[in-house]
């Protein structure tokens, strides 16, 4: 059994001072510093999907 590799934006890949809570679900994510985002990758994907779905109508 292999260990899954962390993905880009994974809080395990950034320094601890750049990790914070997602603004929506409060999961740990790369929130601060270069490349930081207030949303975790899951919430960001949901928001983007909703945005593209809304903009086509």
N, C-alpha and C positions, 0 to 999 in steps of 0.2 A: 504494500500500500504506500502510495507516495503522498507527500505533504503538498497541498495546493500552494502555488506561488502567489505572493501578494500582487495585486493589480495596481496600476498607476492611480494615485490618489488614496491608496491604502494608508491609514495612519501609522502602520508599522514601518513605512518607508521614509517618513519625514521626522525631523527632530521633534522631541516632545513639546517644545515651546511653540510649535506650529499646529498642534493638535487641539481641536476644540469640539464642541457638540454641534451637530447638524441643527439648523434652525427649525426644521420640521419634526424630525423623529428623535432628535437628541442622541443619535449614535455618534461614536467618535469618528472624526474625519479630519482631513487636511484643511483646516479652516483659515489659518493665518500664514503670512509670508508669501513668497513667490509661488504662484500656482494654486493658492488657497481659494476656497469657495465656501460660502456659508451653508451649502447643502452637501450632503453625502452623495456618492455616486448613484445610489438607488433613487433618492428623492430628486436629484437633478434629472435623471432619465425620465421619471414620471412627469416632472414639470415640462420638460422639452417635448415629450409626447403629447401632452395636453395642449401646449402652445401650437404645435404644428397641426394638430387636429382642429383647433379653434380657428386658426388663420386660413384654412382651406374652405371654411363655410362662410 
